[in-house]
Amino acid sequence: TVMTKEALVATYRDLAATGADLVQVTSSGTTAQDILTLMAATAEAVQQVKVPVIAKATGVLERYSSACSQLTGSAVVFGQVGRSTGNYGQLPVNQLQQALQILSTTEGV
């Protein structure tokens, strides 16, 4: 079961409260709503915690979370390097870089 936005934000906060240098939440969402929930929680957590946050989705919809990382504030983006190992959710790094540049709201990113 995928967690609610509130539960994901609470997880980010709880992890940050341990004194971690950064915090990561991974969601194995299988629907668009699951990925949107992770993205919304990440954007909210960025405003609430004082350390970098990382959102990681798994599965075939993972690419949407990665491509929108600038929008949500995720400090790290995950892409595929080299041959596919069966993880069809990650975009190849060159495509991910292009997507991030196209979607960037800041020149030079």
DSSP file with accessible surface (Angstrom, degrees, kcal/mol):
  #  RESIDUE AA STRUCTURE BP1 BP2  ACC     N-H-->O    O-->H-N    N-H-->O    O-->H-N    TCO  KAPPA ALPHA  PHI   PSI    X-CA   Y-CA   Z-CA
    1    1 A T              0   0  193      0, 0.0     2,-0.3     0, 0.0    27,-0.1   0.000 360.0 360.0 360.0 133.3    0.0    0.0    0.0
    2    2 A V        -     0   0   38      1,-0.1    25,-0.1    25,-0.1     2,-0.1  -0.596 360.0-115.7 -81.5 141.4    1.3    3.4   -0.9
    3    3 A M        -     0   0   87     -2,-0.3    -1,-0.1     1,-0.1     2,-0.1  -0.328  27.5-105.3 -75.4 159.1    1.3    6.0    1.9
    4    4 A T     >  -     0   0   83      1,-0.1     4,-2.5    -2,-0.1     5,-0.2  -0.316  33.2-106.0 -74.9 165.1   -0.7    9.1    2.0
    5    5 A K  H  > S+     0   0   68      1,-0.2     4,-2.7     2,-0.2     5,-0.2   0.925 122.3  51.7 -58.1 -44.5    0.8   12.5    1.3
    6    6 A E  H  > S+     0   0  124      1,-0.2     4,-2.4     2,-0.2    -1,-0.2   0.903 110.1  48.2 -61.4 -41.9    0.6   13.4    5.0
    7    7 A A  H  > S+     0   0   33      2,-0.2     4,-2.1     1,-0.2    -1,-0.2   0.891 111.6  50.0 -67.6 -38.4    2.3   10.1    6.0
    8    8 A L  H  X S+     0   0    4     -4,-2.5     4,-2.4     2,-0.2    -2,-0.2   0.927 111.1  48.4 -66.0 -43.2    5.1   10.6    3.5
    9    9 A V  H  X S+     0   0    1     -4,-2.7     4,-2.6     1,-0.2    -2,-0.2   0.928 110.9  51.7 -62.2 -42.4    5.7   14.2    4.7
   10   10 A A  H  X S+     0   0   26     -4,-2.4     4,-2.9    -5,-0.2    -1,-0.2   0.890 107.9  52.7 -62.1 -36.6    5.8   12.9    8.3
   11   11 A T  H  X S+     0   0   44     -4,-2.1     4,-2.6     2,-0.2     5,-0.2   0.930 108.5  49.2 -65.0 -45.8    8.4   10.3    7.2
   12   12 A Y  H  X S+     0   0    0     -4,-2.4     4,-2.3     1,-0.2    -2,-0.2   0.937 114.0  46.7 -55.8 -47.5   10.6   13.0    5.7
   13   13 A R  H  X S+     0   0  106     -4,-2.6     4,-2.2     1,-0.2    -2,-0.2   0.921 111.7  50.2 -62.8 -44.2   10.3   15.0    8.9
   14   14 A D  H  X S+     0   0  107     -4,-2.9     4,-0.6     2,-0.2    -1,-0.2   0.906 111.5  48.4 -62.4 -41.4   11.0   12.0   11.1
   15   15 A L  H ><>S+     0   0   64     -4,-2.6     3,-1.1     1,-0.2     5,-0.9   0.920 111.4  49.7 -65.1 -41.9   14.1   11.1    9.1
   16   16 A A  H ><5S+     0   0   22     -4,-2.3     3,-1.8     1,-0.2    -1,-0.2   0.872 102.9  62.0 -64.5 -34.3   15.3   14.7    9.3
   17   17 A A  H 3<5S+     0   0   88     -4,-2.2    -1,-0.2     1,-0.3    -2,-0.2   0.698  90.3  68.8 -67.5 -16.4   14.8   14.7   13.0
   18   18 A T  T <<5S-     0   0  108     -3,-1.1    -1,-0.3    -4,-0.6    -2,-0.2   0.564 119.7-106.1 -77.2  -7.9   17.3   11.9   13.4
   19   19 A G  T < 5 +     0   0   63     -3,-1.8    -2,-0.1     1,-0.2    -3,-0.1   0.582  62.4 164.1  92.8  13.5   20.1   14.3   12.4
   20   20 A A      < -     0   0   33     -5,-0.9    -1,-0.2     1,-0.1     3,-0.1  -0.234  43.8-133.7 -63.0 151.6   20.6   12.9    8.9
   21   21 A D  S    S-     0   0  143      1,-0.2     2,-0.3    30,-0.1    -1,-0.1   0.708  89.7  -0.9 -77.6 -24.2   22.4   15.0    6.4
   22   22 A L  S    S-     0   0   88     29,-0.2     2,-0.4    -7,-0.1    -1,-0.2  -0.963  71.2-137.5-156.3 162.0   19.7   14.2    3.8
   23   23 A V  E     -a   53   0A   4     29,-2.3    31,-2.3    -2,-0.3     2,-0.4  -0.976  12.2-166.3-131.1 143.8   16.5   12.2    3.7
   24   24 A Q  E     -a   54   0A  80     -2,-0.4     2,-0.4    29,-0.2    31,-0.2  -0.993   4.8-168.9-131.4 137.2   15.1    9.8    1.1
   25   25 A V  E     -a   55   0A   9     29,-2.3    31,-2.5    -2,-0.4     2,-0.5  -0.988   9.7-160.0-121.1 132.6   11.6    8.4    0.7
   26   26 A T  E     -a   56   0A  75     -2,-0.4     2,-0.4    29,-0.2    31,-0.2  -0.954   5.2-167.9-114.3 133.0   11.0    5.6   -1.8
   27   27 A S  E     -a   57   0A   7     29,-2.8    31,-2.0    -2,-0.5   -25,-0.1  -0.971  17.7-158.6-121.3 133.8    7.6    4.8   -3.1
   28   28 A S        +     0   0   81     -2,-0.4    29,-0.1    29,-0.2   -26,-0.1  -0.221  35.5 166.9-100.2  42.9    6.6    1.7   -5.1
   29   29 A G        -     0   0    3      1,-0.1    32,-0.4     5,-0.1    29,-0.1  -0.241  25.2-171.0 -61.2 144.1    3.6    3.4   -6.6
   30   30 A T        +     0   0  114     30,-0.1     2,-0.3    29,-0.1    -1,-0.1   0.439  64.4  59.6-115.8  -4.0    1.9    1.7   -9.5
   31   31 A T  S  > S-     0   0   64      1,-0.1     4,-1.7    30,-0.0     3,-0.2  -0.850  85.7-113.6-123.5 162.4   -0.6    4.4  -10.5
   32   32 A A  H  > S+     0   0   65     -2,-0.3     4,-2.7     1,-0.2     5,-0.2   0.894 118.4  56.3 -58.8 -39.1   -0.3    8.0  -11.6
   33   33 A Q  H  > S+     0   0  122      1,-0.2     4,-2.4     2,-0.2    -1,-0.2   0.893 103.2  54.3 -62.6 -38.0   -2.0    9.1   -8.4
   34   34 A D  H  > S+     0   0   30      2,-0.2     4,-2.1     1,-0.2    -1,-0.2   0.926 111.2  44.8 -60.3 -44.3    0.7    7.3   -6.3
   35   35 A I  H  X S+     0   0    5     -4,-1.7     4,-2.7     2,-0.2    -2,-0.2   0.915 112.3  51.4 -68.8 -40.7    3.5    9.2   -8.1
   36   36 A L  H  X S+     0   0   93     -4,-2.7     4,-2.7     2,-0.2    -1,-0.2   0.890 108.2  53.0 -63.0 -36.3    1.6   12.5   -7.8
   37   37 A T  H  X S+     0   0   24     -4,-2.4     4,-2.5    -5,-0.2    -2,-0.2   0.935 110.0  47.3 -63.9 -45.5    1.2   11.8   -4.1
   38   38 A L  H  X S+     0   0    0     -4,-2.1     4,-2.5     1,-0.2    -2,-0.2   0.929 113.3  49.0 -60.2 -44.6    5.0   11.3   -3.7
   39   39 A M  H  X S+     0   0   21     -4,-2.7     4,-2.4     2,-0.2    -2,-0.2   0.922 112.3  47.1 -64.0 -43.7    5.7   14.4   -5.7
   40   40 A A  H  X S+     0   0   44     -4,-2.7     4,-2.0     1,-0.2    -1,-0.2   0.911 112.7  49.9 -64.9 -40.8    3.3   16.5   -3.7
   41   41 A A  H  X S+     0   0    0     -4,-2.5     4,-2.8    -5,-0.2    -2,-0.2   0.901 110.7  50.0 -64.5 -40.5    4.8   15.2   -0.4
   42   42 A T  H  X S+     0   0    0     -4,-2.5     4,-2.4     2,-0.2    -2,-0.2   0.936 109.3  50.5 -64.6 -46.5    8.3   15.9   -1.6
   43   43 A A  H  X S+     0   0   38     -4,-2.4     4,-0.8     1,-0.2    -1,-0.2   0.895 114.5  45.0 -59.4 -38.2    7.5   19.5   -2.5
   44   44 A E  H >X S+     0   0   66     -4,-2.0     4,-0.7    -5,-0.2     3,-0.7   0.918 110.8  52.8 -71.9 -42.1    5.9   20.0    0.9
   45   45 A A  H >X S+     0   0    0     -4,-2.8     4,-2.3     1,-0.2     3,-1.0   0.866  99.6  63.0 -63.1 -35.9    8.7   18.3    2.8
   46   46 A V  H 3< S+     0   0   49     -4,-2.4    -1,-0.2    26,-0.3    -2,-0.2   0.862 105.6  47.3 -56.3 -34.2   11.3   20.6    1.0
   47   47 A Q  H << S+     0   0  155     -4,-0.8    -1,-0.3    -3,-0.7    -2,-0.2   0.687 116.8  43.3 -79.2 -19.1    9.6   23.5    2.8
   48   48 A Q  H << S+     0   0   77     -3,-1.0     2,-0.3    -4,-0.7    -2,-0.2   0.689 104.2  59.8-104.8 -22.9    9.5   21.8    6.2
   49   49 A V     <  -     0   0   16     -4,-2.3     4,-0.1     2,-0.1   -36,-0.1  -0.785  65.7-141.3-111.5 157.1   12.9   20.2    6.7
   50   50 A K  S    S+     0   0  198     -2,-0.3    -1,-0.1     2,-0.1    -4,-0.1   0.335  79.4  70.6 -97.8   5.0   16.3   21.8    6.8
   51   51 A V  S    S-     0   0   37      1,-0.1   -29,-0.2     0, 0.0    -2,-0.1  -0.822  95.4 -84.5-118.7 159.6   18.2   19.0    4.9
   52   52 A P        -     0   0   69      0, 0.0   -29,-2.3     0, 0.0     2,-0.3  -0.332  44.1-146.7 -60.4 143.8   18.1   18.0    1.2
   53   53 A V  E     -a   23   0A   2     20,-0.5    22,-3.5   -31,-0.2     2,-0.4  -0.868   7.5-158.2-113.7 149.0   15.3   15.6    0.4
   54   54 A I  E     -a   24   0A  10    -31,-2.3   -29,-2.3    -2,-0.3     2,-0.5  -0.995   1.3-159.9-128.1 126.9   15.3   12.8   -2.2
   55   55 A A  E     -a   25   0A   5     -2,-0.4     2,-0.4    21,-0.4   -29,-0.2  -0.907  11.4-176.6-103.8 132.6   12.2   11.3   -3.8
   56   56 A K  E     -a   26   0A  29    -31,-2.5   -29,-2.8    -2,-0.5     2,-0.3  -0.981   3.3-174.2-132.6 118.3   12.6    7.9   -5.3
   57   57 A A  E     -a   27   0A   2     -2,-0.4     2,-0.3   -31,-0.2   -29,-0.2  -0.810  10.5-153.4-103.3 153.0    9.8    6.1   -7.2
   58   58 A T        +     0   0   49    -31,-2.0     3,-0.3    -2,-0.3     2,-0.1  -0.884  48.5  37.1-122.4 158.3   10.1    2.6   -8.4
   59   59 A G  S >  S-     0   0   37     -2,-0.3     3,-1.8     1,-0.2     4,-0.3  -0.420 107.0 -38.1  99.1-173.3    8.4    0.8  -11.3
   60   60 A V  T 3  S+     0   0  106      1,-0.3     3,-0.4     2,-0.1    -1,-0.2   0.714 133.8  53.3 -66.8 -18.7    7.3    1.9  -14.7
   61   61 A L  T >> S+     0   0   35    -32,-0.4     3,-1.5    -3,-0.3     4,-0.9   0.417  76.9 102.1 -95.7   3.5    6.2    5.3  -13.6
   62   62 A E  H <>  +     0   0    2     -3,-1.8     4,-2.0     1,-0.3     3,-0.4   0.851  69.8  66.9 -53.9 -37.4    9.5    6.2  -12.0
   63   63 A R  H 3> S+     0   0   82     26,-0.7     4,-2.6    -3,-0.4    -1,-0.3   0.810  94.4  57.5 -59.2 -30.3   10.5    8.3  -14.9
   64   64 A Y  H <> S+     0   0  136     -3,-1.5     4,-1.4     2,-0.2    -1,-0.2   0.919 106.2  48.2 -69.4 -40.8    7.8   10.9  -14.1
   65   65 A S  H  < S+     0   0    5     -4,-0.9    -2,-0.2    -3,-0.4    -1,-0.2   0.924 114.7  46.6 -62.9 -43.1    9.1   11.5  -10.7
   66   66 A S  H >< S+     0   0    8     -4,-2.0     3,-1.6     1,-0.2     4,-0.3   0.936 110.4  51.1 -65.3 -46.2   12.7   11.9  -12.0
   67   67 A A  H 3< S+     0   0   15     -4,-2.6     3,-0.3     1,-0.3    -1,-0.2   0.786 114.5  44.7 -65.2 -24.7   11.7   14.2  -14.8
   68   68 A C  T >X S+     0   0   36     -4,-1.4     4,-1.9    -5,-0.2     3,-0.6   0.226  77.5 112.4-102.8  15.7    9.8   16.5  -12.4
   69   69 A S  H <>>S+     0   0    6     -3,-1.6     4,-1.8     1,-0.3     5,-1.1   0.834  74.4  55.3 -61.1 -34.1   12.5   16.5   -9.7
   70   70 A Q  H 345S+     0   0   75     -3,-0.3    -1,-0.3    -4,-0.3    -2,-0.1   0.886 108.8  49.1 -65.1 -35.7   13.2   20.2  -10.2
   71   71 A L  H <45S+     0   0  141     -3,-0.6    -2,-0.2     1,-0.2    -1,-0.2   0.892 116.9  39.8 -70.0 -39.4    9.6   21.0   -9.7
   72   72 A T  H  <5S-     0   0    7     -4,-1.9   -26,-0.3    -7,-0.2    -2,-0.2   0.665 109.2-118.3 -86.8 -19.1    9.3   19.0   -6.5
   73   73 A G  T  <5 +     0   0   33     -4,-1.8   -20,-0.5     1,-0.3    -3,-0.2   0.562  50.4 164.5  92.7   9.0   12.7   19.9   -5.0
   74   74 A S      < -     0   0   14     -5,-1.1    -1,-0.3    -6,-0.2   -20,-0.2  -0.415  32.4-147.2 -61.4 131.7   14.2   16.4   -5.0
   75   75 A A  S    S+     0   0   61    -22,-3.5     2,-0.4    -2,-0.1   -21,-0.2   0.663  78.8  42.9 -77.4 -16.5   18.0   16.9   -4.5
   76   76 A V        -     0   0   61    -23,-0.3   -21,-0.4   -21,-0.1     2,-0.4  -0.978  65.1-158.4-134.1 144.9   18.8   13.8   -6.6
   77   77 A V        -     0   0   44     -2,-0.4     2,-0.5   -23,-0.1   -21,-0.1  -0.940  14.5-139.6-121.1 142.9   17.5   12.4   -9.9
   78   78 A F        +     0   0   50     -2,-0.4    13,-0.4   -16,-0.1     2,-0.3  -0.910  28.7 161.6-110.3 126.8   17.8    8.8  -10.9
   79   79 A G        -     0   0   22     -2,-0.5     2,-0.4    11,-0.1    11,-0.1  -0.903  38.5-100.2-136.2 167.4   18.5    7.7  -14.5
   80   80 A Q  B     -b   92   0B  36     11,-3.2    13,-2.5    -2,-0.3     2,-0.4  -0.734  28.3-166.2 -94.9 132.5   19.8    4.7  -16.3
   81   81 A V        -     0   0  123     -2,-0.4     2,-0.1    11,-0.2    -2,-0.0  -0.963  56.9 -15.2-116.0 133.5   23.4    4.4  -17.4
   82   82 A G  S    S+     0   0   62     -2,-0.4     3,-0.1     2,-0.0    11,-0.1  -0.329 112.3   0.8  78.0-157.1   24.5    1.7  -19.8
   83   83 A R  S    S-     0   0  230      1,-0.1    -2,-0.1    -2,-0.1     2,-0.1  -0.293  81.6 -99.7 -70.9 148.4   22.4   -1.3  -20.8
   84   84 A S        -     0   0   53      1,-0.1    -1,-0.1    -4,-0.1     4,-0.1  -0.424  25.4-165.4 -67.1 135.7   19.0   -1.9  -19.4
   85   85 A T        -     0   0  130      2,-0.2    -1,-0.1    -2,-0.1     3,-0.1   0.000  66.5 -78.2-108.7  25.0   18.9   -4.4  -16.5
   86   86 A G  S    S+     0   0   39      1,-0.2     2,-1.3     2,-0.0     3,-0.1   0.399  98.0 125.5  95.1  -4.0   15.1   -4.8  -16.7
   87   87 A N    >   +     0   0   54      1,-0.2     3,-0.6     2,-0.1    -1,-0.2  -0.704  28.6 170.1 -88.8  91.5   14.4   -1.5  -14.9
   88   88 A Y  T 3   +     0   0  161     -2,-1.3    -1,-0.2     1,-0.2   -25,-0.1   0.494  62.0  74.4 -84.4  -0.8   12.2    0.1  -17.5
   89   89 A G  T 3  S+     0   0    1     -3,-0.1   -26,-0.7   -27,-0.1     2,-0.3   0.789  80.6  79.3 -81.9 -27.7   11.1    2.9  -15.2
   90   90 A Q  S <  S-     0   0   31     -3,-0.6   -11,-0.1   -28,-0.1     3,-0.1  -0.647  75.6-134.3 -86.4 138.0   14.3    4.9  -15.4
   91   91 A L        -     0   0   24    -13,-0.4   -11,-3.2    -2,-0.3    -2,-0.1  -0.588  34.7 -95.9 -79.6 147.6   15.1    7.0  -18.4
   92   92 A P  B  >  -b   80   0B  39      0, 0.0     4,-2.7     0, 0.0     3,-0.5  -0.363  40.0-112.9 -57.9 145.1   18.5    6.8  -20.0
   93   93 A V  H  > S+     0   0   67    -13,-2.5     4,-3.1     1,-0.2     5,-0.2   0.873 115.4  53.8 -53.8 -41.4   20.7    9.6  -18.5
   94   94 A N  H  > S+     0   0  111    -14,-0.2     4,-1.9     1,-0.2    -1,-0.2   0.905 112.4  44.0 -64.4 -38.2   20.9   11.5  -21.8
   95   95 A Q  H  > S+     0   0   96     -3,-0.5     4,-2.6     2,-0.2    -1,-0.2   0.896 113.6  51.0 -71.0 -38.0   17.2   11.5  -22.2
   96   96 A L  H  X S+     0   0    8     -4,-2.7     4,-2.8     2,-0.2     5,-0.2   0.927 109.3  50.6 -64.4 -43.1   16.7   12.5  -18.6
   97   97 A Q  H  X S+     0   0  111     -4,-3.1     4,-2.3    -5,-0.2    -1,-0.2   0.927 111.5  48.5 -60.4 -42.8   19.2   15.4  -19.0
   98   98 A Q  H  X S+     0   0  117     -4,-1.9     4,-2.6    -5,-0.2    -2,-0.2   0.927 111.5  49.4 -63.7 -44.4   17.3   16.6  -22.1
   99   99 A A  H  X S+     0   0   24     -4,-2.6     4,-2.6     1,-0.2    -2,-0.2   0.924 110.9  50.0 -61.5 -42.7   13.9   16.4  -20.3
  100  100 A L  H  X S+     0   0   31     -4,-2.8     4,-0.9     1,-0.2    -1,-0.2   0.893 111.5  48.7 -64.1 -38.7   15.3   18.3  -17.3
  101  101 A Q  H  < S+     0   0  103     -4,-2.3     3,-0.4    -5,-0.2    -1,-0.2   0.920 112.2  48.1 -67.1 -42.0   16.7   21.0  -19.6
  102  102 A I  H  < S+     0   0  125     -4,-2.6    -2,-0.2     1,-0.2    -1,-0.2   0.913 117.9  41.1 -64.0 -40.8   13.4   21.3  -21.5
  103  103 A L  H  < S+     0   0   97     -4,-2.6    -1,-0.2    -5,-0.2    -2,-0.2   0.553  88.5 122.3 -86.2  -7.2   11.4   21.5  -18.3
  104  104 A S     <  -     0   0   26     -4,-0.9     4,-0.1    -3,-0.4    -3,-0.1  -0.252  47.2-162.6 -61.0 139.8   13.8   23.8  -16.4
  105  105 A T  S    S+     0   0  137      2,-0.1     2,-0.4     1,-0.0    -1,-0.1   0.421  75.6  68.0 -98.2  -0.4   12.5   27.1  -15.2
  106  106 A T  S >  S-     0   0   85     -5,-0.1     3,-1.3     0, 0.0    -2,-0.1  -0.968  87.6-116.3-123.3 132.6   16.0   28.4  -14.8
  107  107 A E  T 3  S+     0   0  188     -2,-0.4    -2,-0.1     1,-0.2    -6,-0.0  -0.364  97.0  22.4 -62.3 140.2   18.4   29.2  -17.7
  108  108 A G  T 3         0   0   86      1,-0.3    -1,-0.2    -7,-0.1    -7,-0.1   0.479 360.0 360.0  86.8   0.2   21.6   27.1  -17.7
  109  109 A V    <         0   0   81     -3,-1.3    -1,-0.3    -8,-0.1    -5,-0.1  -0.546 360.0 360.0 -78.6 360.0   20.3   24.1  -15.7
